[in-house]
């Protein structure tokens, strides 16, 4: 079953900040603590869908609707390189 939801908040740290041992999920498998990032979501249930119950496990993916392109990444590198080149051309005064 797939639900739509809105992100309410995202914790600024992983579960590793708050736990000594990795938690065990409902299936008995250990989940690496660094893979757990607390996220609060508000579900938008549709009519006829089964309800969520306490203790259920969910896999969540967040679509930021942001497109990332290689050309944008290269543009950032080119801009930084241009700044470095410009700063290298500034004459320095030498005093004796």
C-alpha positions in Angstrom: 0.0 0.0 0.0 1.3 3.5 -0.8 0.3 6.6 1.1 0.9 10.2 0.3 2.1 12.4 3.1 3.7 15.7 4.0 7.0 16.0 5.9 6.3 17.7 9.3 9.9 17.7 10.5 13.3 16.0 10.0 15.6 15.4 13.0 19.0 17.1 12.7 20.8 13.9 13.6 20.6 10.2 13.1 19.5 7.7 15.7 23.2 7.1 16.5 23.2 10.4 18.4 20.6 9.0 20.8 21.1 5.3 21.1 23.8 3.0 22.5 22.6 -0.2 20.7 21.0 -0.5 17.3 17.2 -1.0 17.5 15.6 -4.2 16.4 12.8 -3.9 13.9 9.6 -6.0 13.9 11.0 -8.7 11.7 13.9 -9.4 14.1 16.6 -7.9 11.9 19.0 -5.4 13.3 18.9 -2.0 11.6 22.1 0.0 11.5 21.7 3.0 13.7 23.2 5.3 11.0 20.5 4.3 8.6 17.8 5.6 11.0 16.8 9.3 10.6 13.8 10.4 12.6 11.2 12.0 10.3 7.7 13.1 11.3 5.2 12.8 8.4 1.5 13.6 8.2 -0.4 11.0 6.2 -3.0 11.9 3.7 -5.1 8.7 3.7 -7.6 8.0 0.9 -11.0 6.4 1.3 -10.9 2.6 1.3 -7.2 2.2 2.3 -6.4 0.0 5.3 -5.4 1.9 8.4 -1.9 2.1 9.8 -1.5 0.3 13.2 1.0 0.7 16.0 4.1 -1.5 15.5 3.9 -1.6 11.7 7.1 -1.0 9.7 7.2 1.5 6.8 9.8 2.3 4.1 9.7 6.1 3.4 11.0 7.9 0.4 10.9 11.7 0.1 10.6 13.4 -3.3 11.9 16.9 -3.0 10.8 17.6 -6.6 14.3 19.1 -7.2 16.1 18.3 -10.4 19.8 17.9 -10.2 21.8 18.1 -13.4 25.5 17.4 -14.0 25.7 20.8 -15.8 24.7 22.6 -12.6 27.3 20.8 -10.6 30.0 21.6 -13.2 28.8 25.3 -13.2 29.5 25.4 -9.4 33.0 24.0 -10.0 33.7 26.5 -12.8 32.5 29.4 -10.7 34.8 28.4 -7.8 37.7 28.0 -10.2 37.1 31.5 -11.6 37.2 32.9 -8.1 40.5 31.2 -7.4 42.0 32.5 -10.6 40.8 36.0 -9.9 42.2 35.9 -6.4 45.6 34.6 -7.7 45.9 37.7 -10.0 45.6 40.2 -7.1 49.1 41.9 -6.8 50.6 41.7 -3.4 52.7 44.4 -1.9 56.1 43.3 -0.6 57.8 45.4 2.0 61.4 45.0 3.1 
